[in-house]
Amino acid sequence: MIIALSRRQLTPKQLAAELQDVAPATLYHHLNLLTEAGITRVVEERLVRGTLHEKVYALSDVSTILGPEDLADVSKDEMMRYFFIFLAKLIGDYTRYLDHNESGSYLDSGYRQLPFYLSDEEFAQFARDMNAVLLPWLQNEPAPGRHPRILTTILIPEPAVETQKTGDEQQ
């Protein structure tokens, strides 16, 4: 459901058509759970035959760009929910890429983890440098021959791990 709803708005009927192996009762149950958890939300309610309401669902619209003011009073659980929504959108984007890649070549995409060591000051400089490199490219308007590309970055500081000394090292 999360992949199907990534950057899309769908009714339960449309979701059921995409997820044919999911029983309708299961689909509604999980959709309600996701909505109660704040992962999905109702974006529209439509009248059907003048009485019934058809709900249209989407992933919650938590911004993928959270600034210091957004994070000032956020709880650990809220932060995890934001990250989950971000990952759900990322998975949906990548699934659509794979589903619509007609060339069979995947050289235009990639993903990797690269640990590197920076002081707080070096990290601030790194962020400024990245912004300076990206800004001119982000200002490009759609034009013939240009295709949308999605750049995703995730920076996670690793917790400091204290190494325990063995008996030999303590002497």
Backbone as CSV, one residue per row, in Angstrom:
resi,resn,N_x,N_y,N_z,CA_x,CA_y,CA_z,C_x,C_y,C_z
1,MET,0.810,-1.190,0.000,0.000,0.000,0.000,0.854,1.255,0.000
2,ILE,1.907,1.225,0.796,2.761,2.407,0.897,3.432,2.698,-0.438
3,ILE,3.914,1.674,-1.101,4.541,1.868,-2.411,3.513,2.377,-3.410
4,ALA,2.319,1.811,-3.388,1.273,2.239,-4.318,0.890,3.699,-4.094
5,LEU,0.934,4.146,-2.853,0.539,5.517,-2.534,1.676,6.533,-2.642
6,SER,2.869,6.070,-2.891,3.993,6.988,-2.965,3.779,7.993,-4.095
7,ARG,3.700,9.269,-3.713,3.505,10.407,-4.628,2.226,10.275,-5.470
8,ARG,1.247,9.534,-4.923,-0.028,9.366,-5.621,-1.170,9.460,-4.624
9,GLN,-2.359,9.701,-5.152,-3.569,9.716,-4.348,-4.513,8.680,-4.942
10,LEU,-4.967,7.741,-4.100,-5.788,6.641,-4.586,-6.950,6.370,-3.640
11,THR,-8.033,5.884,-4.200,-9.162,5.413,-3.407,-8.887,3.959,-3.010
12,PRO,-9.597,3.450,-2.019,-9.434,2.031,-1.689,-9.723,1.113,-2.884
13,LYS,-10.662,1.493,-3.722,-10.971,0.692,-4.915,-9.770,0.658,-5.864
14,GLN,-9.116,1.795,-6.060,-7.926,1.852,-6.914,-6.772,1.059,-6.295
15,LEU,-6.634,1.156,-4.969,-5.612,0.366,-4.282,-5.875,-1.123,-4.454
16,ALA,-7.130,-1.528,-4.315,-7.492,-2.944,-4.462,-7.172,-3.445,-5.870
17,ALA,-7.362,-2.591,-6.874,-7.048,-2.994,-8.251,-5.547,-3.222,-8.423
18,GLU,-4.724,-2.451,-7.702,-3.267,-2.617,-7.787,-2.763,-3.756,-6.909
19,LEU,-3.475,-4.005,-5.837,-3.056,-5.030,-4.873,-4.065,-6.179,-4.881
20,GLN,-4.173,-6.830,-6.013,-5.213,-7.839,-6.204,-5.074,-9.044,-5.280
21,ASP,-3.883,-9.269,-4.743,-3.691,-10.409,-3.854,-4.049,-10.102,-2.401
22,VAL,-4.516,-8.875,-2.128,-4.899,-8.478,-0.776,-6.425,-8.471,-0.685
23,ALA,-6.943,-9.201,0.290,-8.395,-9.247,0.498,-8.908,-7.858,0.872
24,PRO,-10.098,-7.480,0.395,-10.628,-6.142,0.695,-10.670,-5.825,2.193
25,ALA,-11.076,-6.782,3.021,-11.133,-6.523,4.467,-9.737,-6.237,5.011
26,THR,-8.745,-6.967,4.548,-7.361,-6.750,4.976,-6.881,-5.384,4.509
27,LEU,-7.190,-5.022,3.268,-6.791,-3.731,2.727,-7.364,-2.598,3.577
28,TYR,-8.662,-2.634,3.869,-9.291,-1.580,4.669,-8.702,-1.551,6.087
29,HIS,-8.470,-2.718,6.653,-7.909,-2.782,8.009,-6.534,-2.123,8.051
30,HIS,-5.664,-2.474,7.123,-4.317,-1.909,7.112,-4.326,-0.431,6.742
31,LEU,-5.213,-0.045,5.857,-5.328,1.370,5.500,-5.751,2.182,6.718
32,ASN,-6.666,1.655,7.515,-7.080,2.344,8.743,-5.931,2.418,9.745
33,LEU,-5.175,1.328,9.889,-4.025,1.334,10.796,-2.989,2.367,10.369
34,LEU,-2.692,2.419,9.060,-1.712,3.382,8.552,-2.188,4.819,8.759
35,THR,-3.498,5.038,8.615,-4.053,6.379,8.803,-4.013,6.762,10.281
36,GLU,-4.372,5.829,11.162,-4.308,6.113,12.601,-2.881,6.407,13.047
37,ALA,-1.903,5.756,12.411,-0.497,5.965,12.772,0.084,7.228,12.141
38,GLY,-0.676,7.894,11.275,-0.192,9.119,10.644,0.676,8.881,9.425
39,ILE,0.727,7.643,8.934,1.529,7.329,7.750,0.765,7.726,6.491
40,THR,-0.533,7.451,6.471,-1.387,7.889,5.363,-2.411,8.882,5.903
41,ARG,-3.061,9.567,4.985,-4.104,10.530,5.378,-5.167,10.588,4.298
42,VAL,-6.344,11.015,4.673,-7.432,11.222,3.720,-7.245,12.615,3.140
43,VAL,-7.125,12.695,1.811,-6.910,13.996,1.171,-8.179,14.534,0.534
44,GLU,-9.169,13.660,0.391,-10.412,14.090,-0.245,-11.505,13.087,0.092
45,GLU,-12.726,13.576,0.200,-13.892,12.702,0.329,-14.866,13.096,-0.749
46,ARG,-15.307,12.108,-1.525,-16.210,12.368,-2.653,-17.566,11.730,-2.375
47,LEU,-18.611,12.430,-2.789,-19.935,11.840,-2.713,-20.111,10.861,-3.864
48,VAL,-20.633,9.699,-3.550,-20.929,8.691,-4.566,-22.418,8.413,-4.477
49,ARG,-23.108,8.632,-5.569,-24.559,8.466,-5.627,-25.281,9.285,-4.553
50,GLY,-24.714,10.424,-4.212,-25.359,11.356,-3.305,-25.290,11.025,-1.832
51,THR,-24.842,9.823,-1.469,-24.844,9.478,-0.047,-23.510,8.944,0.461
52,LEU,-22.935,8.008,-0.232,-21.705,7.389,0.252,-20.515,8.301,0.033
53,HIS,-19.590,8.243,0.951,-18.357,9.005,0.814,-17.243,8.063,0.378
54,GLU,-16.607,8.423,-0.718,-15.438,7.681,-1.177,-14.218,8.477,-0.737
55,LYS,-13.353,7.839,0.021,-12.166,8.518,0.524,-11.007,8.323,-0.442
56,VAL,-10.200,9.375,-0.562,-8.984,9.336,-1.368,-7.827,9.463,-0.386
57,TYR,-6.872,8.530,-0.475,-5.755,8.470,0.458,-4.442,8.839,-0.226
58,ALA,-3.520,9.337,0.592,-2.153,9.625,0.155,-1.250,9.401,1.361
59,LEU,0.041,9.299,1.087,0.986,9.281,2.203,0.930,10.639,2.878
60,SER,1.190,10.676,4.163,1.208,11.945,4.879,2.175,12.888,4.193
61,ASP,1.865,14.154,4.249,2.651,15.136,3.505,3.783,15.729,4.319
62,VAL,4.372,14.914,5.163,5.536,15.378,5.917,6.609,15.766,4.912
63,SER,7.115,16.938,5.063,8.143,17.420,4.145,9.374,16.539,4.234
64,THR,10.007,16.332,3.099,11.254,15.582,3.107,12.433,16.500,3.413
65,ILE,12.145,17.777,3.565,13.187,18.723,3.952,12.767,19.320,5.293
66,LEU,13.365,18.819,6.347,13.052,19.294,7.687,14.177,20.187,8.174
67,GLY,13.822,21.387,8.549,14.817,22.330,9.048,14.881,22.317,10.564
68,PRO,15.783,23.100,11.123,15.940,23.142,12.584,14.638,23.483,13.307
69,GLU,13.836,24.394,12.749,12.574,24.767,13.400,11.588,23.601,13.409
70,ASP,11.667,22.724,12.390,10.793,21.552,12.340,11.208,20.501,13.362
71,LEU,12.485,20.446,13.662,13.019,19.390,14.515,13.196,19.818,15.971
72,ALA,12.903,21.076,16.284,13.179,21.609,17.619,12.473,20.823,18.724
73,ASP,11.216,20.504,18.548,10.449,19.851,19.615,9.920,18.488,19.206
74,VAL,10.575,17.848,18.241,10.075,16.574,17.735,10.511,15.435,18.662
75,SER,9.613,14.471,18.862,9.942,13.324,19.706,10.645,12.250,18.883
76,LYS,11.216,11.296,19.575,11.878,10.169,18.907,10.875,9.420,18.022
77,ASP,9.654,9.199,18.528,8.631,8.492,17.748,8.225,9.284,16.505
78,GLU,8.078,10.606,16.640,7.743,11.438,15.481,8.869,11.409,14.458
79,MET,10.101,11.463,14.933,11.247,11.432,14.032,11.266,10.117,13.260
80,MET,10.957,9.012,13.923,10.917,7.716,13.253,9.786,7.685,12.223
81,ARG,8.645,8.278,12.560,7.521,8.336,11.606,7.909,9.158,10.383
82,TYR,8.557,10.306,10.577,9.009,11.130,9.455,9.960,10.345,8.560
83,PHE,10.898,9.632,9.192,11.875,8.869,8.428,11.196,7.732,7.672
84,PHE,10.225,7.095,8.286,9.499,6.014,7.632,8.758,6.532,6.397
85,ILE,8.109,7.685,6.519,7.405,8.275,5.373,8.402,8.618,4.273
86,PHE,9.533,9.176,4.640,10.597,9.486,3.678,11.028,8.219,2.948
87,LEU,11.289,7.145,3.693,11.712,5.886,3.078,10.617,5.293,2.200
88,ALA,9.376,5.421,2.627,8.258,4.906,1.822,8.204,5.618,0.475
89,LYS,8.393,6.936,0.493,8.405,7.689,-0.767,9.591,7.272,-1.627
90,LEU,10.743,7.075,-1.001,11.936,6.646,-1.724,11.725,5.271,-2.357
91,ILE,11.173,4.346,-1.614,10.897,3.004,-2.143,9.900,3.081,-3.291
92,GLY,8.891,3.908,-3.149,7.923,4.084,-4.233,8.556,4.655,-5.488
93,ASP,9.408,5.663,-5.315,10.110,6.251,-6.464,10.963,5.206,-7.167
94,TYR,11.694,4.419,-6.394,12.597,3.427,-6.998,11.801,2.295,-7.655
95,THR,10.705,1.904,-7.052,9.843,0.872,-7.652,9.310,1.342,-8.997
96,ARG,8.846,2.600,-9.057,8.347,3.137,-10.335,9.461,3.197,-11.368
97,TYR,10.672,3.565,-10.940,11.813,3.584,-11.855,12.026,2.187,-12.443
98,LEU,12.062,1.187,-11.585,12.279,-0.182,-12.064,11.141,-0.653,-12.966
99,ASP,9.905,-0.306,-12.599,8.740,-0.732,-13.382,8.677,-0.075,-14.753
100,HIS,9.226,1.129,-14.883,9.125,1.866,-16.147,10.436,1.931,-16.919
101,ASN,11.444,1.231,-16.470,12.729,1.225,-17.159,12.648,0.245,-18.320
102,GLU,12.497,0.784,-19.507,12.343,-0.062,-20.693,13.676,-0.474,-21.297
103,SER,14.741,0.224,-20.945,16.033,-0.062,-21.568,16.695,-1.311,-20.997
104,GLY,16.342,-1.667,-19.785,16.993,-2.803,-19.148,18.363,-2.463,-18.585
105,SER,18.808,-1.223,-18.759,20.084,-0.771,-18.220,19.804,0.047,-16.966
106,TYR,20.589,-0.186,-15.954,20.403,0.530,-14.699,21.603,1.413,-14.376
107,LEU,22.350,1.790,-15.410,23.544,2.606,-15.209,23.221,4.041,-14.795
108,ASP,21.975,4.457,-14.981,21.609,5.830,-14.627,21.110,5.947,-13.189
109,SER,21.234,4.884,-12.402,20.854,4.960,-10.996,21.936,4.290,-10.162
110,GLY,21.893,4.516,-8.899,22.853,3.876,-8.017,22.564,4.238,-6.578
111,TYR,23.094,3.464,-5.690,22.963,3.758,-4.273,24.147,3.127,-3.558
112,ARG,24.566,3.770,-2.519,25.708,3.276,-1.750,25.756,3.995,-0.408
113,GLN,26.472,3.410,0.520,26.744,4.059,1.790,28.233,4.333,1.858
114,LEU,28.567,5.550,2.206,29.968,5.948,2.278,30.241,6.591,3.633
115,PRO,30.779,5.862,4.575,31.106,6.511,5.852,32.324,7.415,5.692
116,PHE,32.270,8.576,6.302,33.425,9.459,6.310,33.452,10.205,7.636
117,TYR,34.616,10.696,7.998,34.841,11.278,9.314,35.044,12.785,9.191
118,LEU,34.200,13.537,9.909,34.271,14.993,9.879,34.027,15.548,11.273
119,SER,34.707,16.610,11.599,34.375,17.351,12.818,33.086,18.122,12.521
120,ASP,32.489,18.714,13.548,31.277,19.515,13.334,31.546,20.668,12.376
121,GLU,32.709,21.285,12.505,33.061,22.406,11.626,33.244,21.919,10.186
122,GLU,33.924,20.785,10.030,34.122,20.222,8.686,32.787,19.825,8.068
123,PHE,31.885,19.281,8.881,30.569,18.904,8.359,29.800,20.139,7.882
124,ALA,29.862,21.220,8.645,29.190,22.464,8.234,29.747,22.942,6.896
125,GLN,31.062,22.868,6.711,31.678,23.262,5.440,31.247,22.319,4.323
126,PHE,31.207,21.019,4.609,30.756,20.022,3.637,29.341,20.358,3.161
127,ALA,28.439,20.672,4.095,27.051,21.005,3.742,27.002,22.259,2.869
128,ARG,27.804,23.276,3.210,27.836,24.498,2.384,28.353,24.182,0.984
129,ASP,29.409,23.370,0.901,29.975,22.997,-0.407,28.965,22.223,-1.248
130,MET,28.255,21.276,-0.629,27.243,20.500,-1.364,26.144,21.419,-1.894
131,ASN,25.693,22.339,-1.057,24.664,23.285,-1.492,25.150,24.133,-2.665
132,ALA,26.399,24.580,-2.603,26.955,25.399,-3.682,27.029,24.615,-4.989
133,VAL,27.354,23.338,-4.912,27.436,22.499,-6.115,26.039,22.240,-6.681
134,LEU,25.070,21.975,-5.822,23.733,21.587,-6.280,22.878,22.759,-6.752
135,LEU,23.016,23.905,-6.125,22.121,25.034,-6.404,21.972,25.367,-7.888
136,PRO,23.037,25.500,-8.660,22.848,25.827,-10.081,22.040,24.759,-10.826
137,TRP,22.225,23.494,-10.480,21.512,22.407,-11.155,20.049,22.356,-10.742
138,LEU,19.756,22.722,-9.511,18.379,22.695,-9.024,17.523,23.795,-9.656
139,GLN,18.148,24.789,-10.250,17.417,25.891,-10.875,17.024,25.590,-12.322
140,ASN,17.478,24.455,-12.862,17.099,24.084,-14.230,15.592,23.881,-14.327
141,GLU,15.003,24.435,-15.367,13.579,24.257,-15.639,13.401,23.048,-16.553
142,PRO,12.215,22.442,-16.548,11.960,21.355,-17.507,12.158,21.862,-18.934
143,ALA,12.745,21.033,-19.774,12.996,21.392,-21.168,13.150,20.102,-21.968
144,PRO,12.973,20.193,-23.292,13.177,18.987,-24.111,14.567,18.401,-23.873
145,GLY,14.614,17.102,-23.729,15.877,16.421,-23.491,16.262,16.317,-22.025
146,ARG,15.586,17.069,-21.152,15.857,16.987,-19.717,14.867,16.011,-19.088
147,HIS,15.378,15.153,-18.260,14.547,14.182,-17.563,14.649,14.437,-16.070
148,PRO,13.556,14.304,-15.342,13.657,14.512,-13.894,14.556,13.457,-13.249
149,ARG,15.363,13.874,-12.340,16.246,12.990,-11.566,15.985,13.290,-10.091
150,ILE,16.063,12.300,-9.272,15.854,12.489,-7.840,17.163,12.193,-7.125
151,LEU,17.667,13.181,-6.414,18.862,13.004,-5.606,18.410,12.846,-4.161
152,THR,18.788,11.755,-3.549,18.422,11.496,-2.162,19.688,11.420,-1.327
153,THR,19.700,12.162,-0.252,20.812,12.051,0.677,20.254,11.733,2.060
154,ILE,20.948,10.902,2.760,20.596,10.576,4.140,21.898,10.658,4.931
155,LEU,21.953,11.574,5.855,23.134,11.711,6.698,22.761,11.260,8.108
156,ILE,23.406,10.226,8.578,23.125,9.694,9.906,24.444,9.636,10.675
157,PRO,24.578,10.445,11.696,25.789,10.342,12.502,25.797,9.000,13.235
158,GLU,26.901,8.312,13.161,27.003,7.057,13.898,27.272,7.376,15.360
159,PRO,26.611,6.646,16.255,26.888,6.881,17.674,28.330,6.520,18.004
160,ALA,28.910,7.266,18.908,30.271,6.962,19.338,30.263,5.633,20.069
161,VAL,31.171,4.765,19.689,31.266,3.458,20.317,32.583,3.387,21.060
162,GLU,32.489,3.167,22.343,33.718,3.041,23.137,34.224,1.617,23.008
163,THR,35.485,1.502,22.724,36.072,0.168,22.620,36.544,-0.252,24.000
164,GLN,36.210,-1.482,24.352,36.649,-2.018,25.633,38.048,-2.579,25.480
165,LYS,38.886,-2.274,26.434,40.249,-2.791,26.390,40.267,-4.230,26.902
166,THR,41.024,-5.048,26.249,41.206,-6.425,26.721,42.131,-6.429,27.915
167,GLY,42.213,-7.539,28.611,43.075,-7.652,29.787,44.511,-7.288,29.490
168,ASP,45.037,-7.681,28.311,46.418,-7.384,27.955,46.640,-5.887,27.758
169,GLU,45.621,-5.189,27.166,45.783,-3.756,26.881,45.713,-2.915,28.142
170,GLN,45.037,-3.421,29.192,44.874,-2.653,30.410,46.151,-2.603,31.233
171,GLN,47.069,-3.513,31.041,48.277,-3.562,31.857,49.281,-2.544,31.467
